[in-house]
Amino acid sequence: MKNRITELLGVEYPIVQAPMGWIARSPLASAVSNAGGMGIIETSSGELDAIKGEIQKMRALTSKPFGVNVALAFVRDPGIVQFIIDQGVKFVTTSAGDPQKIVGPLKEAGLTVFHVVPSLKAALRAVDCGVDGLVVEGGEGGGFKNPREVATMVLLPLVCEKVRVPVIAAGGIVDGRTMAAAFALGAEGVQMGTRMVSSAESPVHANWKNAILAAQETDTVFLNRFGPGPALRALRTDKTTRFEKEPPENVMGEFRNALALYFGGDMEASIALSGQVAGRIDAVKPVAEIIAETVAEFEATVASLGRRYG
Ligand SMILES: Cc1cc2nc3c(=O)[nH]c(=O)nc-3n(C[C@H](O)[C@H](O)[C@H](O)COP(=O)(O)O)c2cc1C
């Protein structure tokens, strides 16, 4: 498979693993890179010393390309740009904020920079800032979200019609059919978050993975649309169902206990960021299997559409 994303990123398949605080570390990211996709290391945990170690581990675990994400709203340390340049990675995604200050120095240092956008306006601004490409993220995806969320089905073709840079689709991508749909809408790559949370190599507690397997498509909640703080999409639990009606005063405060949920398995201790595709995931699979199945199903879907309608 060859297109602008595989060429720019130096990967076999244009499939990117989403950055996710504490989760997107070397065991998961190296499995993705080794399977021919793009593994990404997070920085949104803010634990930059640990991240440095994770990047070193990546060099031991894979000889394939990998990237780093900077969620601008969560990593306010102005040293982050130099930190990333110093780590010697070649691919960065920036998200959750205005890329203006950070894109210039990263590009001057020779990195490829993609910015994550939730709207056409943000996409055009990022292109003006000189990004190499975009991750276009629909509101059905898991994680922190623009409060005025738009579904991938609407946002992706809208942005792809208006920009020339290559686009990676995120939000709702889980298999080869959704990848083919994203390509039909103009994307040249896909990013998977929730699917990777539920993979065998994901470090989260089995209770979270099992909750994803058990979830129906209606089992996520969109919280905090009216602030203060960011909106987000997460799995439906007793706590988040309560928050749907009565938002907490400080939603970010709920993440103080994140590790008790992420690694301790107490699903009521915090908030389990996850997307609507939880309703389509019914098995924990190794990353290599997820990627191989996605590619095979993508090719079969495109061929079958071509036979039927081409
Ligand atoms: C647990 C979790 C944590 C996330 N953390 C981040 C993050 O730190 N930075 C970021 O850019 N996106 C983050 N996201 C959003 C993902 O990058 C991705 O775009 C989204 O999960 C895609 O939708 P999907 O869940 O339908 O695959 C997170 C998503 C999840 C599920």
The ligand as an SDF file (V2000), in Angstrom:
LIG
                    3D

 31 33  0  0  0  0  0  0  0  0999 V2000
   -8.1110    6.6690   26.4660 C   0  0  0  0  0  0  0  0  0  0  0  0
   -7.9180    7.7120   25.4090 C   0  0  0  0  0  0  0  0  0  0  0  0
   -6.9580    8.7060   25.6030 C   0  0  0  0  0  0  0  0  0  0  0  0
   -6.7200    9.6790   24.6250 C   0  0  0  0  0  0  0  0  0  0  0  0
   -5.7200   10.5970   24.8080 N   0  0  0  0  0  0  0  0  0  0  0  0
   -5.3660   11.4120   23.7700 C   0  0  0  0  0  0  0  0  0  0  0  0
   -4.1950   12.2210   23.8460 C   0  0  0  0  0  0  0  0  0  0  0  0
   -3.4700   12.2200   24.8420 O   0  0  0  0  0  0  0  0  0  0  0  0
   -3.8910   13.0070   22.7720 N   0  0  0  0  0  0  0  0  0  0  0  0
   -4.6720   13.0090   21.6370 C   0  0  0  0  0  0  0  0  0  0  0  0
   -4.3530   13.7150   20.6860 O   0  0  0  0  0  0  0  0  0  0  0  0
   -5.7730   12.2430   21.5410 N   0  0  0  0  0  0  0  0  0  0  0  0
   -6.1280   11.4380   22.5690 C   0  0  0  0  0  0  0  0  0  0  0  0
   -7.2340   10.6140   22.4410 N   0  0  0  0  0  0  0  0  0  0  0  0
   -8.0250   10.6290   21.1800 C   0  0  0  0  0  0  0  0  0  0  0  0
   -7.4150    9.6300   20.2010 C   0  0  0  0  0  0  0  0  0  0  0  0
   -6.1940   10.1390   19.7590 O   0  0  0  0  0  0  0  0  0  0  0  0
   -8.2360    9.2910   18.9360 C   0  0  0  0  0  0  0  0  0  0  0  0
   -8.2770   10.3600   18.0540 O   0  0  0  0  0  0  0  0  0  0  0  0
   -9.6260    8.7970   19.1890 C   0  0  0  0  0  0  0  0  0  0  0  0
   -9.6120    7.8110   20.1800 O   0  0  0  0  0  0  0  0  0  0  0  0
  -10.1710    8.2510   17.9080 C   0  0  0  0  0  0  0  0  0  0  0  0
  -11.4570    7.7370   18.0450 O   0  0  0  0  0  0  0  0  0  0  0  0
  -11.7930    6.1780   18.3650 P   0  0  0  0  0  0  0  0  0  0  0  0
  -11.7440    6.1070   19.8420 O   0  0  0  0  0  0  0  0  0  0  0  0
  -13.1550    6.0380   17.7850 O   0  0  0  0  0  0  0  0  0  0  0  0
  -10.7540    5.3450   17.6770 O   0  0  0  0  0  0  0  0  0  0  0  0
   -7.4950    9.6610   23.4320 C   0  0  0  0  0  0  0  0  0  0  0  0
   -8.4740    8.6600   23.2460 C   0  0  0  0  0  0  0  0  0  0  0  0
   -8.6950    7.7010   24.2080 C   0  0  0  0  0  0  0  0  0  0  0  0
   -9.7350    6.6220   23.9550 C   0  0  0  0  0  0  0  0  0  0  0  0
  1  2  1  0
  2  3  1  0
  2 30  2  0
  3  4  2  0
  4  5  1  0
  4 28  1  0
  5  6  2  0
  6  7  1  0
  6 13  1  0
  7  8  2  0
  7  9  1  0
  9 10  1  0
 10 11  2  0
 10 12  1  0
 12 13  2  0
 13 14  1  0
 14 15  1  0
 14 28  1  0
 15 16  1  0
 16 17  1  0
 16 18  1  0
 18 19  1  0
 18 20  1  0
 20 21  1  0
 20 22  1  0
 22 23  1  0
 23 24  1  0
 24 25  2  0
 24 26  1  0
 24 27  1  0
 28 29  2  0
 29 30  1  0
 30 31  1  0
M  END
$$$$
